[in-house]
Amino acid sequence: MKIEELTAKILDNNPNMDSYQLAIAVAKRTDELLNGAVSKLNVSKKIKTADLALMEIAEGLITIKGFVDIKK
């Protein structure tokens, strides 16, 4: 799946999240993966760490906590 499709899937499934919050979540998971965390996906080929983090979030394998929905 393309990055744009993964991003759209995540944002569609999480209506209270915006693209900035998603970027923060991807960056945090990318940092975890770079510091030795094991991927929750079984990927055979080499992919960029940020793409892997986005794929994990899109598949629902990573829970995003800590974002508060601010009502306008």
C-alpha positions in Angstrom: 0.0 0.0 0.0 1.2 3.5 -0.7 2.0 6.0 2.0 -0.9 8.2 1.1 -3.3 5.2 1.3 -2.0 4.2 4.7 -2.3 7.7 6.0 -5.9 8.0 4.7 -6.8 4.7 6.2 -5.5 5.7 9.6 -7.2 9.1 9.6 -10.5 7.5 8.4 -10.4 5.0 11.2 -9.5 7.7 13.8 -11.7 10.7 13.2 -10.4 12.5 16.3 -6.8 12.4 15.0 -5.4 14.9 12.6 -2.3 14.6 10.4 -0.1 16.4 12.8 -0.9 13.9 15.6 -0.3 11.1 13.2 3.1 12.5 12.3 4.0 12.6 16.0 2.9 9.1 16.5 4.9 7.8 13.5 8.0 9.7 14.7 7.7 8.2 18.2 7.2 4.7 16.9 10.1 5.2 14.4 12.3 6.2 17.3 11.3 3.1 19.2 12.1 0.9 16.3 15.5 2.6 15.7 16.3 2.0 19.4 15.8 -1.7 19.3 12.0 -2.3 19.5 10.9 -5.3 17.6 8.4 -4.8 14.7 5.0 -6.2 15.1 4.8 -6.9 11.4 6.5 -9.8 9.7 8.2 -8.0 6.8 10.6 -9.9 4.6 12.1 -7.1 2.6 13.9 -4.0 3.9 11.6 -1.0 4.3 12.3 2.4 5.8 11.7 2.6 9.5 9.1 5.4 9.2 7.2 3.4 6.6 7.2 0.4 8.9 5.9 2.5 11.8 3.1 3.8 9.6 2.2 0.3 8.5 2.0 -0.9 12.1 -0.3 2.0 13.0 -2.5 1.4 9.9 -2.9 -2.3 10.8 -3.9 -1.4 14.3 -0.9 -3.1 15.9 0.1 0.1 17.6 -2.2 1.9 19.9 -1.9 5.7 20.0 -2.6 7.1 23.4 -2.2 10.5 25.0 -4.0 12.7 22.5 -6.9 14.7 24.0 -9.8 15.6 21.8 -10.3 19.3 22.1 -13.9 20.3 21.4 -14.2 23.5 19.3 
